[in-house]
Amino acid sequence: MKTEARYYYRFLCSIVLTALATAMFFFVWVRFVRVNNQTNALMGYGNLGMAFGIYLLLYVFIGYKLKAFKIGVERKTRSIASQALTLLIVDASEILVSMAITGQFRFFGAFLWRYAVLCLAQVLLIGLITILMIDLYRKIFPPLKVIEVYGDHDNDVGEKLNSIHYKYQIVERAYFKTEHLKDMICPYDAVLFNNLPIVERDALLSYCFDKNKRVYFVPTIEDIIVKSSDELNILDTPLYLCRNAGMTKSEAFIKRMSDIILSSFALIVLSPVFLITAIAIKLDDGGPVFFRQERCTINNRKFMILKFRSMIVDSEKDGKSHPAGKDDERITKVGRIIRRTRIDELPQLLNIIKGDMSIVGPRPERVEHVLKYTSDIPEFSFRSKVKGGLTGYAQVYGKYNTSAIDKLKLDLAYILNYSLLLDIQIMIETLKILFQKESTEGFTEEQANEIHDAGIESSCAEKKYN
């Protein structure tokens, strides 16, 4: 019952937000028509109703896709960013729709500035209301009481889930071989399966399904592959097909054309940012503007990635990997700004035009990291089925210091479910993560030392191999 109440609350909030956004648009539309006295051309009831309906449908559809109505589920910053992007896209689309409906393209300038003001007002008002809705949600609905059932190889998944304190509270932990485990599960709202053997996990999953208990678990690589399968209805029994083939030639062609067009457009639009950043880096310490580093892309082909330099010159004198840690002293003043805003990644638009990278794809890893990770996790090589990307599934939903196995799972989810719409979604989601400090969170000293040591071992292995 508590779960249903949460859904009802979110549904009510979505109605309020939709009504408010649409009403603000309606107000601006009517005032514009009256000021311009174009009753016949613009104000016909058919035109008015069509524009109103299209706006409402666009807001609901795009808002749903961008998770703008996930009140209480997403963090506040992500929810506000989702609303802002939804409103920006819908308002921009409505400019074109409004002109198309009326045929009055001469009003483009007047439409444009009015919709800009409308969008700003909507973002401020709806953003504030979204925050109030989230605060009220957290007061009404306490965090779910969770029991963590763990296996032989413990990890920090439970701690990560417990850190989202307003949603989850792990009250008890139990080993999967504990006696009367099913009785222990009964009092709780949900169960976290943490690295359980497949047979035991499936047995407990069936029990939880029977008892209507929600279950959280980290998927295996095989789970992700199976999830991407197609259902075939050619027999009198369920049959799944895992294609395991990556992108088709037509998909690869469309993706390449999109990369060239969008990257060229972005280079032109962002040229002032390039110029300002280059001057700032040069004035900061007089060193080179760009930083080049060898990375791996499709089929593990090596290439030199291009970035704005954010660290001191010769930050890796020994040629080995020294990942940026928290409060890393090697990061320059300008570097902290451009890393936080992701401006340091923009020169990779040139890598994309050259063909070494795509706009969306798994993040290109350093050569020694690929050797090390593939040695530890043979499936890590699956990431090389597509080109490396400027942004990607793991960049949007992970962090800078997300573990190799988790990055692999996120990237596989993208590779196995690729579509042009997914690329568009990830590009939009990328704008949202600029509001998240944790997305650029550096490695701890311990993590950085582990990767550094791994880089030394892998470098030796590569020389031996060659």
Stockholm file with secondary structure:
# STOCKHOLM 1.0

chainA/1-466         MKTEARYYYRFLCSIVLTALATAMFFFVWVRFVRVNNQTNALMGYGNLGMAFGIYLLLYVFIGYKLKAFKIGVERKTRSIASQALTLLIVDASEILVSMAITGQFRFFGAFLWRYAVLCLAQVLLIGLITILMIDLYRKIFPPLKVIEVYGDHDNDVGEKLNSIHYKYQIVERAYFKTEHLKDMICPYDAVLFNNLPIVERDALLSYCFDKNKRVYFVPTIEDIIVKSSDELNILDTPLYLCRNAGMTKSEAFIKRMSDIILSSFALIVLSPVFLITAIAIKLDDGGPVFFRQERCTINNRKFMILKFRSMIVDSEKDGKSHPAGKDDERITKVGRIIRRTRIDELPQLLNIIKGDMSIVGPRPERVEHVLKYTSDIPEFSFRSKVKGGLTGYAQVYGKYNTSAIDKLKLDLAYILNYSLLLDIQIMIETLKILFQKESTEGFTEEQANEIHDAGIESSCAEKKYN
#=GR chainA/1-466 SS CHHHHHHHHHHHHHHHHHHHHHHHHHHHHHHHHHHHTCHHHHCCHHHHHHHHHHHHHHHHHHHHHTTTTCTTTSCHHHHHHHHHHHHHHHHHHHHHHHHHHHCCGGGHHHHHHHHHHHHHHHHHHHHHHHHHHHHHHHHHSCCEEEEEEECSSCCSHHHHHHHCTTTEEEEEEEETTCTTHHHHHTTSSEEEEESCCHHHHHHHHHHHHHTTCEEEECCCHHHHHHHTCEEECSSSSCEEECCCCCCCHHHHHHHHHHHHHHHHHHHHHTHHHHHHHHHHHHHHHSCCSEEEEEEECGGGCEEEEEEECCBCTTTTTTSSCCCCBTTCTTBCHHHHHHHHTTGGGTTHHHHHHHTSEEEESSCCCBHHHHHHHHHHCGGGGGGGGSCEEEECHHHHHSCTTCCHHHHHHHHHHHHHTCCHHHHHHHHHHHHHHTTCGGGGCCBCHHHHHHHHHHHHHHHHHHHHHC
#=GC SS_cons         CHHHHHHHHHHHHHHHHHHHHHHHHHHHHHHHHHHHTCHHHHCCHHHHHHHHHHHHHHHHHHHHHTTTTCTTTSCHHHHHHHHHHHHHHHHHHHHHHHHHHHCCGGGHHHHHHHHHHHHHHHHHHHHHHHHHHHHHHHHHSCCEEEEEEECSSCCSHHHHHHHCTTTEEEEEEEETTCTTHHHHHTTSSEEEEESCCHHHHHHHHHHHHHTTCEEEECCCHHHHHHHTCEEECSSSSCEEECCCCCCCHHHHHHHHHHHHHHHHHHHHHTHHHHHHHHHHHHHHHSCCSEEEEEEECGGGCEEEEEEECCBCTTTTTTSSCCCCBTTCTTBCHHHHHHHHTTGGGTTHHHHHHHTSEEEESSCCCBHHHHHHHHHHCGGGGGGGGSCEEEECHHHHHSCTTCCHHHHHHHHHHHHHTCCHHHHHHHHHHHHHHTTCGGGGCCBCHHHHHHHHHHHHHHHHHHHHHC
//
